[in-house]
C-alpha cells in the first residue's frame, strides 16, 4: 500500500520529447491536505535524519526541547543559506526515494541523512540508490541497481537547467561515485548490525564477475515557475555514460517550499 503522501504523485498524460528524441516523463505532485497524512509524512522525514531510538539519547543533557534540538542540530536551517536549498534538495530526494521504494518496488537505504557532518550540507555521492534482487539468497542477471541524481528548485525561481544538471552530475565519475556510495552505505549498515543489508550491497559491488542490470535516472523536482517545457526539451544526454538506460523525469508541484517548511515544523512536534 502506498503511503498517503504518494497518492498525490501522478504521471501526466503527456511526455516531452527532447531535440535528441529522448522522452522526459512528466509527473504532477498534488500536495496533500489531510492533517493525518501530513503528520505521518513529517514523522517519516524526521526518521531519515534521526531514529526514534536515537532522539532521546541525543537530546539527553542538552536541556533542549525536541523542537529546539532538531532545529539546532539536525534539520537544515529554514532561512539562513544554504539551509533552504538543502531542505529543498533533501525533500526532493526523499520524494524520489519513496517513489522508487513504494511505487517501483526497490529497496532504498536511507541512512545517509543521519550521517551528515553538518546539518546544512548535502551528502556526497549518488543521490538515491535503489536495489532489486530476484532472490536475495543468490545473484541473478535480472537483479537491478538504479542510480538516480535529483535536482530541485522549489522557491519560485525560474528554471535554471536542473534536469540538465541532474544528467551531467549523474554521469560525472559515474562508477567512482557509485562505488564510493555503495561502500559508504555498506559501512552504515554494518555499524547498525544489518547483516542482511550488508549482503545485499555486496551483491552489487562487482558487476564484472556478478552481472546485473544497471539503470540511471535524472530527475528535476520543480515549482510552477520553473516548469519550463521550452527549456526542458533542450536537455542533452549524449554524453551520459549510461544514456541507453537513462530515465528522464520531471515532477512539478504547487506551493512546494511552503510545504517543505510545514513538514519540518510538523516533524518537531
N, C-alpha and C positions, 0 to 999 in steps of 0.2 A: 504494500500500500504506500502511495506517495505521501510524504509529509505535506501538511496543509499548505505551506507557502509555495510548494512546487506546482500546485494545481493551477496557479496563475501563469505558469510558463508554457506558452503555446507556440507551435510553429505556424508562421503565417502561410497563407495560401499561395504566396508568390516567393520566388527566389530572385536573386540578382545574378547576372552573368557578367564577368569581368571582360576586359578587352582581350584577354588571353583565352577566353572561353571557359574559365573556371566558374563553378557555381558557388555562390555565397548563400548559405541558409539564413533566412531572416526569421527571428523569433520575437515575440512580444511578451513582456512580463507585466502582468496585471497585478498591481500592488495589493496585497491582502488587506482587508479592513477589519476582519474578525479579531477581537481582542485576544481570544484564546490562541489563535494561530500565531499572532504576533508575539505573544509571551513564550510560546513553545519555540518559535524561531529564535528569539533572543537568547533563550537558555542554550540552544544549540550553538549559537555564536560564542557564548561565554565558555562553553566546554571545550571549544577548539583552542582557546587561549589558556585555559586553566580548568582542571577537572574538579568535580565536586569534592573529591577527597583531598586534593591539594590545597584548595582555597582556605579552609580554616587554619591549616598548619602554616601557610604562608602569611596569613594575617596576624598570627599569634605574636604578641609583643609590639605590634605597630601602633596599637591604640586607635586604629582607624576603623571606620565602618566599612561594609562591603563596597559601597559606592566610592568612598574615598580611596580605598586600596586599589580597586580596579582602575579607576581613572588616573591614579598616581603612578602605578607600576605595571599595568597590564594593557589597557586599551590605548590605541593611538589617540593623540590629543585632538579634541574637537575643532579647535580654531588655530592653534599655533603650527605653522608649517614645519615639517612636511606631514604633520599628523593627519589633516583632512584627506590628503592624497593617498596616504597609507590606508586609511579607513576605506576609501572607495575601492582601492586595489584588493584589500582583503575581502570586502563584501563581494566583489566580482568573482574572486577565486572560490569563495565559499559556495556561491550560487552554481558555478560550473562544476565544482566538486560534487555538489548534491545531485546535479543533473546526471553526471557520469555514474554515480553510485545508484541512485534510485530509479532513474529512467532507462539507463543503458545496462545496468547490472554489473558494473565494475566494482572491484574493491579499491577504495581510495583512502590510503592512510592520511591522517590529519595532524599528526603530532608536531609538525614543523613550526606551527604558530606559537606553541608554548616554549620553543627554544630560542626565541628572539633575544639577542643581547640587549637590544633597546626596543622599547615599545613603538618608537616612531621610526622604524625601518622595515623594509621588506626583506623577505628571506631569499637568499641567493639560490640559484639553481633553477631547475624546471618548475614552473608554477604549480601544475597539477599532474600527478601520475595516477593512472588507472590500470588495474591489473585484472585479467580474466584467465582462469585456468579451467580446462575441461575436467581435469581430475587433479586435485591437489596432491595426490599420492605419487604422481608420475608426470613427467613432462610430455607435452604433445605439440606438434607443429601448429595446431589451431589455437594454442594459448596466445594471448594478446596483451601487448603493452601499448597504452595510449598516453602520449605525452602532449600536454596542452599548455600553450602560452596564452595568458589572459591579460588584456589591457582594458582600462576603464576611463571614461570621462563622464562624471555624474553631476558636475557643479553648475551646469547650464552654459558652459563654454561651447564654442563651435568645434566641429570635427577637426582633428589635427593628425589624421593618419594613424589612429590607434590600431586598426586592423593590419595595416602595413607594418607597424612596429611589432605586432604580435608575430607576423610572418617572419620578419627579419631576426627577431630575438630567438624565435623557436628554431631557426636554422643555424644560429651562431654557435660555434663549438658544440655542435649537437651531441655527439657521443661523449665528449669530455664532460659536459654539464650533466648529461643524463647519468653517467657513471658516478659522478660526484653526488648527485641527488639520491641515487639508489643506495649508495654506501651510507650517506647520512641518515636515510630512512631506516636502513637496517640497524644502524647503531642505536637509534632511538628505540626501536622495537626490542632490541637486545637488552637495553637498560630497563625497559618496562617488563622484562621477563616474558615477552610474547614470542615464544619459540616457534609457533606456527607461522606468525607473520614474518619472522626472520627467514624461515624456509621458503616462504612464498616469494620474498625478494630475491633470494639466492637463485631461484629458477630463472630469473630474467637478467642475470649479470654476465652471461656468456652466450651470446646469440650464435656465435660461430659453431660452438660444439652442441648447443641445445637450441635449435631454430625455433622462432616464434614469429607471429605476425606483429608488425610494428606500424602503428598509426600516429600521425601528428595532428594537432589541432591549433588553429589560430582563431582566437575569439575576442571580439570587442563588445563590451557592455557599455551602452551609451544612453545619455539623456536625450529628450526630443530635439534639442538644439543641435546636437552632434550627429543626428541620424541623417546623414547627407548621402543620398544614393548616388549622386553625380560623382562625388569623390570616392565612394566605396568601390565603384566598378573600375577605378584606376589601380586597384590593388594588384601588385605584381608578385607572382610566386615562382618565376622561372629559375631563381637562384636558390630556392629552398632545397635542401638535401634529401627531403622525403616528399617531394611535391606530388608524386603519383598516389600517395596515401595521406593526403593533407585535407582535413576538414576546415572550411572557412565558415565562420558563424558570427552573426551579429545579433545581440539581444538589445532591444530598446525598451525603455520603460519611462513612465512619468513619475515626477516627484521623487526621484531616486535618492538624492543626497539627503533630503528631508527624512526619507525612510531609513537610511543608514544611521543617521544620528538617533532616530527614535529607537532603533533596535539596540544600540549601545546603551541608551538610557534605560530601557526595559531590562537589559541584562544585568544592571546594577541592583535590581530590586530583589 
